[in-house]
Amino acid sequence: MRKAVALIVAWALAVGVCLPARSAPAPVAVRQLQLTAPDTARTRAVFLLNRNVDYRLFQLRGPDRVVLDLRDARLAGGFHAPDGAGLVRDVRMGARPDAGLRFVFDMNTAVQPRSFLLPPTADAPGYRLVLELTPDGRITALQAPELAKLAAGGRKVVVVIDPGHGGHDTGAIGYGGIEEKNITLAVAKDLARQIDAQRGMKAVLTRTGDYYVSLDQRREIARKAKADMFISIHANACPDDCDTRGGSVWILSTKGASSTAAKLLAQSENDSFSLVGGVNLHDQGSSLASVLLSLSQGVTMDASRRAASDVLAAMGRIEPLYRERVEHANFVVLRAPDVPSMLIETAFITDRRDALRLANPQFQNRLAGSILVGIKRYFIATPPPGTWFAYQAARRTRTAETTQKQALWHGPGARALDLLDGQIAR
């Protein structure tokens, strides 16, 4: 029989008879892209497809992007890219040279993407490619069994506020003889009062009056308090009567040689400190230099950057900014609280306009309020485990996911998503 079939095929080829060719499968049709953000802790992108697809997911930095390549795919008629939502600022797409598609998600922050492909079910025909986007380094929200253990809703987050200078260390002397140590204490007290008035938050001050506290003592206070965030309050100065003004927020990078940091720490108050982030530390005094040098060893720098960015953005709504981005010092620090840390330069005490505002109790209160806005935004997006913020995030996630599944799928496919999320729909 096999010999007969071979003879027939050979005859057909010899006489030019065309045998039916095996047709290539049609490209994958991308019918729809749904983008939803149930809360600040998660954004979900769902691609509705007509069949299975090969895909590749990767990330790009500077700026943060998530890229999805679909092999052998095309856009179905009437496809429209959604507007940005949640963590996604914008969605771009285009054809690839290999007959595929590329989708680029421009992110508002660094994220950790997770993807999975849902096959068709009896109640949901077609395939669904799901991307889960959560902030990079974010603490996962508490799941249902853990919620039951937190009857009181979780512990309070602890914010240690460090008013710069104090006692014999006056800090900078500004316009009209205003002393930095008094400004930093006033703003710090306002911030502490506002934090203590918030649910799920507690403030701890490294000093509550006009007395000197060493750097080691400040760190020890933060350590004993088990701080979730460390904020050092200062006022900038320009000794040459320049016209510079505005606030800024600093964190320290881990770049630079440790020997450089050691030399800086060893130099006395009267030595000429090198530039850190564009500011001459000699003019700022050794206290500021020491605080800056002490903030970031052991700290998750990305967490510090995100927290500082939130605070800087909030400050920019009430006053001009000296630096419109978070500043980094380019050397390794020796010791630090192991928490997201930042140094806030409230404004320039040597500038007449800034100094008069800093001395005004109403502005001090507003400034403290803007810092609080940034702090809360960070803790909502990145709740430490076991805290009231984590408890609330878990509750929002559970409620939002239930509502989202009902609205997004109108019933079909909800069980499949429940199973993947570790919850079984009943």
WOSULJO-V756523 format. One record per backbone hydrogen bond with DSSP energy under -0.5 kcal/mol. CO is the residue of the C=O (numbers start at 1). NH is the residue of the N-H. E is the energy in kcal/mol with one decimal. If there is no record, write none. Layout:
{{CO:NH:E} {CO:NH:E}}
This chain:
{{1:5:-2.2} {2:6:-2.2} {3:7:-1.9} {4:8:-2.0} {5:9:-2.3} {6:10:-2.3} {7:11:-2.3} {8:12:-2.4} {9:13:-2.3} {10:14:-1.9} {11:15:-2.1} {12:16:-0.7} {12:17:-2.6} {17:19:-0.6} {21:23:-0.7} {28:30:-0.6} {28:74:-2.9} {29:31:-1.0} {29:50:-1.1} {30:76:-2.2} {32:48:-2.8} {34:46:-2.7} {36:44:-2.9} {39:42:-1.2} {42:39:-0.9} {43:133:-2.8} {44:36:-2.5} {45:131:-3.1} {46:34:-2.7} {46:48:-0.5} {47:49:-0.6} {47:129:-2.1} {48:31:-2.5} {48:32:-1.1} {49:127:-1.4} {54:71:-2.8} {56:69:-2.8} {58:67:-3.2} {60:65:-2.7} {64:107:-2.3} {65:60:-2.4} {66:105:-3.1} {67:58:-2.3} {68:103:-2.8} {69:56:-2.1} {70:101:-2.1} {72:28:-2.7} {74:30:-2.7} {76:79:-1.7} {85:88:-2.4} {87:89:-0.6} {87:108:-3.0} {88:85:-0.8} {89:84:-0.5} {90:106:-2.4} {92:104:-3.1} {94:102:-2.7} {96:99:-1.2} {99:73:-0.9} {100:96:-2.8} {101:70:-2.9} {102:94:-1.8} {103:68:-2.8} {103:105:-0.5} {104:92:-2.8} {104:106:-0.7} {105:66:-2.1} {105:107:-0.6} {106:89:-3.0} {106:90:-1.4} {110:136:-2.4} {111:113:-0.6} {112:134:-1.3} {114:132:-3.6} {116:118:-0.5} {116:130:-3.0} {117:119:-0.5} {118:128:-2.0} {121:124:-0.7} {124:121:-1.8} {127:49:-2.8} {128:118:-3.5} {128:130:-0.6} {129:47:-3.0} {130:116:-1.8} {131:45:-2.5} {131:133:-0.5} {132:114:-2.1} {132:134:-0.5} {133:43:-2.2} {134:112:-3.3} {135:138:-1.9} {143:146:-0.7} {143:147:-1.7} {144:148:-1.2} {145:149:-0.5} {146:149:-0.7} {146:150:-0.6} {147:150:-1.3} {149:151:-0.9} {150:153:-1.7} {155:388:-2.9} {157:159:-0.6} {157:202:-2.2} {158:160:-0.6} {158:228:-3.2} {158:229:-1.2} {159:161:-0.6} {159:204:-2.2} {160:162:-0.5} {160:231:-2.7} {161:163:-0.7} {161:206:-2.1} {162:164:-0.5} {162:233:-2.7} {166:169:-1.8} {168:170:-1.2} {169:166:-3.1} {170:181:-2.2} {172:174:-0.6} {172:180:-2.5} {174:177:-1.9} {175:178:-1.1} {178:174:-3.7} {179:182:-0.8} {179:183:-1.4} {180:184:-2.7} {181:185:-1.4} {182:186:-2.0} {183:187:-2.5} {184:188:-2.3} {185:189:-2.4} {186:190:-2.0} {187:191:-2.5} {188:192:-2.6} {189:193:-2.4} {190:194:-2.2} {191:195:-2.5} {192:196:-2.5} {193:197:-0.9} {195:198:-1.8} {198:201:-1.1} {200:157:-2.7} {202:159:-2.8} {204:161:-3.0} {209:211:-1.7} {214:218:-2.2} {215:219:-2.3} {216:220:-2.1} {217:221:-2.2} {218:222:-2.0} {219:223:-2.4} {220:224:-2.8} {221:225:-2.0} {222:227:-1.9} {223:226:-1.1} {228:340:-0.6} {229:160:-2.8} {230:342:-1.9} {231:162:-3.4} {231:233:-0.5} {232:344:-3.1} {233:164:-2.4} {234:346:-2.8} {236:349:-2.8} {238:241:-1.1} {247:322:-2.6} {247:323:-1.2} {248:345:-2.8} {249:327:-2.4} {250:343:-2.5} {251:329:-0.9} {257:260:-0.6} {257:261:-1.3} {258:262:-2.3} {259:263:-2.2} {260:264:-2.1} {261:265:-2.3} {262:266:-1.8} {263:267:-1.3} {268:271:-1.4} {271:273:-0.9} {273:282:-0.5} {274:281:-0.9} {276:279:-1.6} {279:276:-2.2} {279:281:-0.7} {280:284:-1.1} {281:285:-1.5} {285:289:-1.7} {286:290:-2.6} {287:291:-2.4} {288:292:-2.7} {289:293:-2.3} {290:294:-0.9} {291:294:-0.8} {291:295:-0.6} {292:295:-0.9} {293:334:-0.9} {296:299:-2.1} {299:301:-0.9} {300:304:-2.0} {301:305:-2.6} {302:306:-2.4} {303:307:-2.5} {304:308:-2.8} {305:309:-2.4} {306:310:-1.9} {307:311:-1.9} {308:312:-2.8} {309:313:-2.3} {310:314:-1.7} {311:315:-2.5} {312:316:-2.1} {314:317:-1.2} {315:318:-1.8} {315:319:-1.3} {320:247:-1.9} {327:251:-2.9} {329:253:-1.6} {329:331:-1.0} {337:339:-1.6} {340:230:-2.2} {342:232:-2.3} {343:250:-2.9} {343:345:-0.6} {344:234:-2.6} {344:346:-0.9} {345:248:-2.1} {347:236:-2.4} {347:349:-0.8} {348:351:-1.3} {349:175:-2.3} {351:355:-3.3} {352:356:-2.3} {353:357:-1.6} {354:358:-2.8} {355:359:-1.9} {357:360:-1.2} {359:361:-0.6} {360:364:-2.4} {361:365:-2.1} {362:366:-2.0} {363:367:-3.2} {364:368:-2.3} {365:369:-2.1} {366:370:-2.1} {367:371:-2.0} {368:372:-2.2} {369:373:-1.9} {370:374:-1.7} {371:375:-2.2} {372:376:-2.7} {373:377:-2.1} {374:378:-1.9} {375:379:-2.3} {376:380:-2.4} {377:381:-1.7} {378:382:-2.5} {384:387:-1.5} {386:155:-2.4} {387:391:-2.3} {388:392:-2.4} {389:393:-2.3} {390:142:-0.5} {390:394:-2.3} {391:395:-2.0} {392:396:-2.7} {393:397:-2.7} {394:398:-2.5} {395:399:-2.4} {396:400:-3.3} {397:401:-2.6} {398:402:-1.7} {399:403:-2.1} {400:404:-3.2} {401:405:-2.6} {402:406:-1.7} {403:407:-2.4} {404:408:-3.7} {405:409:-2.0} {405:411:-0.7} {406:410:-1.0} {409:412:-1.2} {411:414:-1.5} {413:417:-1.8} {414:418:-2.3} {415:419:-2.4} {416:420:-1.9} {417:421:-2.0} {418:423:-3.4} {419:422:-1.0} {423:425:-0.6}}
